[in-house]
């Protein structure tokens, strides 16, 4: 093969490249324009290192887009017209490129090499920027945490560029995906395609938690929001374990510690009150059951991040990292009002919540996973006779309701009824007791909004002592 110029990556050269691969790729395209379609998801003009190759590929793309043949003759005419022929090595160089042409399969391999060199150059740039930002930025302009977040985002974006994913789909490909989803739902034991919640009637209405969806789970304090979210996270992680797939669930707990959350899950599964365990009020049989249960769920693919007041940027970066390293099926955030926006602007709480919910929705789409985010409700609920929550009760409700694909409320009538106990022995007390018997141990999961399906209410059982939600017993 004729000698051609190459640039090697050594200690003196900070720009990884492979000029031979670039020449072979361009030569192959000039001989067979159909190769452009084969490498379109891997290559664009920005990934070439040689400036002449960048210009040559841009013209090849331009001619191809117009339905014209791209070869040394048509390229020569184009460059001559713009007085740029000498900048790309002249006619001789354009003809010379075709001598390094190869088969379409080999051309794809060359495209991957060119792409690999581009990624390495980008890594050098990210490294240099990290070094410059670290050495030059004052603490007032940029703190270390924001530098780390920016670098992680750049690395994740670069990692995504290495997957050769395409941003568009032809309609028949979208139809194929729809048929595949329907087939999966039919073959699934539960008849769902999304992440299962572990509650049959809820899954029936939702079809599971769907990829790219932002699901808001809201309620007043003591309604059981965290308990339900923990139940769903545990069931999703268990579902992953049973299928033996490489994936995980990420639980961002801004209020409770990881130890408190793990205690809840363990108590729920072992059916032993967590308070009893903390106070040592357990029998030997119970503690043995507790230990045995912990062994059974020891390798659960569940990651807990207990960073308080986490920013949306930090949360997003950590979720990206978990997906990159372990795979990711579900993100849970407990809860929105304890998060902070990434900007330091003082635009008010409503604007801050808007940035957070927009960020969570963007994260769901970017990672193609459902994001289940908990939210507090305003005190307006307490001021009404009917305590059932409504969409208007969402704190800073405009942005939350707008960005969410699904809004669910947890409501336990027994909680409010318990606080209205009449005097013992009165007629009112007998009526109250009868009502309490009807609603005790029950909870409503109210679907206030759902883009993909119906709204409505799902009745479930709630075992308060174990913080466990379960399907309603069918008698």
Secondary structure, 3 states (H helix, E strand, C coil): CCCCCCCCCCCCCCCCCCHHHHHHHHHHHHHCCCHHHHHCCCCCHHHCCCHHHHHHHHHHHHHHHCCCCCCHHHHHHHHHHCCCHHHHCHHHHHHHHHCCCCCHHHHHHHHHHHHHHHHHHHHHHHHHHHHHHHHHCCCCCCCHHHHHHHHHHHHHHHHHHCCCCCCCCCHHHHHHHHHHHHHHHHHCCCCCCCECCCCHHHHHHHCCECCCCEEEEEECCCCCHHHHHHHHHHHHHHHHHHHCCCCCEEEEECCCCHHHHHHHHHHHHHCCCHHHHHHCCCCHHHHHHHHHHHHHCCCCCEEEECCCCCEHHHHHHHHHHHHHHHCCCEEEEECHHHCECCCCCCCCHHHHHHHHHHHHHHHHHHHCCEEEEEEEECHHHHHCCCCCCCHHHECCHHHHHHHCCEEEEEECHHHHHHCCCCCCCCHHHHHHHHHHHHHCCEEEEEEEEECCCCCEEEEEEEEHHHCEEEECCCC
